[in-house]
Structure formats: C-alpha cells, structure tokens
Amino acid sequence: MARDPRTARVLSLWTAAWLGALLLAGLLWVGDLSVQWPVLLVPVLWALFALRPRRPIGPSPALPPPPRSGPPRPVRSDTVEWQAVRRPDRGDGRH
C-alpha cells in the first residue's frame, strides 16, 4: 500500500529515532561507547535517507494525459456474457 510522502517521512524518522535510542541504551548498558560509537551512525543515515526529497504518487499534474486512439470502449459492470446464457427464442413464445 502506497503512502503519501509526508506520512512515509514521519514514519521513517520515528523509526530512526527509536533505533537510535535503543542502540544508545544498549551501548551504555553493555557496550563500550568509546569503541562502538560508529554503530550510532546507522540511525543518523536512516534519518538522512528519510529526509530525502520524494516524488509525489500518481501522474504529474504538469503533464497532460496520454492521447486515446479511437472511440472510448464501453465499461462492463458484470462478468457474465448474457447473450451466451440466454436460451435462443424458439419462436413459439416459450423459452
């Protein structure tokens, strides 16, 4: 399911913030921050990637729609070929 660019950006930044907080908590609890600090670059890169410009979803409003050739085709609202389902008329009034 496609999301609009603003929602996708907010969700990505939310995820990057939680990832950074959890990584920092883990490093402070069991790691050595002076040696393992580069792991904190992962959420920073994630956030930078989330802030990149995104293209809007759907056709560009500046471009005209592609030309259609020929008359418009009728839209079917059913999936049954009614002519194939009906019995042919016998001519005597019975079906």
Buried (B, 14 or more C-beta within 10 A) or exposed (E): EEEEEEEBBEEBBEBBEEBBEEBBEEBEEEBEEEEEEEBBEEBEEBBEEBEEEEEEEEEEEEEEEEEEEEEEEEEEEEEEEEEEEEEEEEEEEEE
